[in-house]
């Protein structure tokens, strides 16, 4: 939740900054006389050569202005690219998904046969391994197949959540060139409009316009290429880390005596009384049962208690057998 809130704040700040820069340069461009497009400063040196200088700005804000409004979208995509990449390298690690200290504590609880304590440890230390193992422990009283099914389903769900932002890197890699191409096409429309207004008397003006609109295409590729690279790197890293964590879960569950734990409940509804009764029943200890059950008399069909003779209603002597 904190990561999502920080990401939204960063994106809003970037949109505001890019919009402000773009608006300021649009205003500056509008204030510049049209005649300044062909203006150059020239002079003659002592040997008769002619020098020219250009007043064209080259800062980042002007670069954003050259690409047009789509540069704002690409700037946001670049921030997401950096954010998701950094997050992936921090989170998608084997030691993060299955901390060694947590594994050691769980192994001690499993060795002692204290599966409820192992479940408590999982709930107090949230990570991929603890979420998957806790789901399996909650079904430990059923059978091994139920435990493995719960582990597989939980592992799929948790791994999907972990790799969500990494998948967005692929989306950024696909969409960014299309956004850049859209900006280029939009700019080419303006460039040819300039050609229509001024004719071919000043080809340098048209060339300058075409050079400017190609900035959008280049920017889209600059965002897309690293997005694809980091997507494949992080996908492979996540797969390795998830397989390692799943392997640790199965190692912990290897020596569980499922037959002896049949009927035991682990989790929120854990009860030592019900567990002891279940163990007593499995070990052959007799249990007291109530005889407060009723049935019907075969003669008068009146309800009578099991074992009663004669029938209190009709007086028939009843033989209940051994």
Secondary structure by P-SEA (a helix, b strand, c coil): caaaaaaaaaaaaaaaaaaaaaaaaaaaaaacccccccbbbbbbcccbbbbbbbcccccaaaaaaaaccaaaaaaaaaaaaaaaaaaaaacccccccccaaaaaaaaaaaaacaaaaaaaaaaacccaaaaaaaaaaaaccccaaaaaaaaaaaaaaaaaaaaaaaaaaaaaaacaaaaaaaaaaaaaaaaaaaaaacccccaaaaaaaaaaaaaaaaaaaaaaaaaaaaaaaaaaaaaaaaaaaaaaaaaaaccccccccccccccccccaaaaaaaaaaaabbbbbbbccbbbbccccccccccccccccccbbbbbccc
